[in-house]
Amino acid sequence: MMQLDERDRRILKLLQEDCRMSNADLADAVSMSASALWRRVRALEEAGVISRYGARVVPKAMGLKFEALVQVNLTRHAPEHLTEFIRAVETNPHVVECYATTGQADYHLRVLAPDLEAYNQFLEGFLFQLAGVASAQTHVILKTVKRDTPVVP
């Protein structure tokens, strides 16, 4: 694990807020030379602290107006069922996040769909077709209160 100092934390916060910030602007913001900053960012990437850069999109602006958290329980935890479930959710475009969790549910999925009908098709035509799925409980997201907050240790 890489030891992060205050300058690293500031760099990470700024990159999470705007990953398109130029190297020169980022260097100025953290009071470093551009070459020293580049080496620092490269070290953060190589250490796995920064895994990728990307754009944040607004699902509703893309026509994805239905959002839900889905608690999934599996019938058995046989390796073949776990492997099938994981492969299936990794490749399904409606599932944008998946977490194996403790508690009453085995997995929590964040699912996006254009509307309720498309979500129902996701349930019936995909999720309930997986051999290991025993049940799913849907929690419709009414409003997003907090999302995409920068991670700063």
Number of C-alpha atoms within 10 A of each C-alpha: 6 10 5 13 9 10 14 18 14 16 20 22 17 17 18 19 13 15 16 13 13 12 16 14 11 22 18 13 12 15 11 15 13 16 12 11 21 16 11 16 19 13 14 18 13 12 12 12 14 15 9 8 10 9 8 7 8 10 14 13 8 9 12 16 14 19 24 18 19 20 20 20 18 19 13 13 12 10 9 12 17 16 12 14 18 14 11 15 17 14 10 13 11 19 19 13 13 17 11 11 11 9 6 9 16 16 19 20 20 19 23 23 22 16 13 13 11 15 18 13 13 19 14 12 11 13 21 15 11 15 15 20 18 13 14 19 13 16 12 14 12 9 7 7 5 6 6 8 9 12 9 11 10
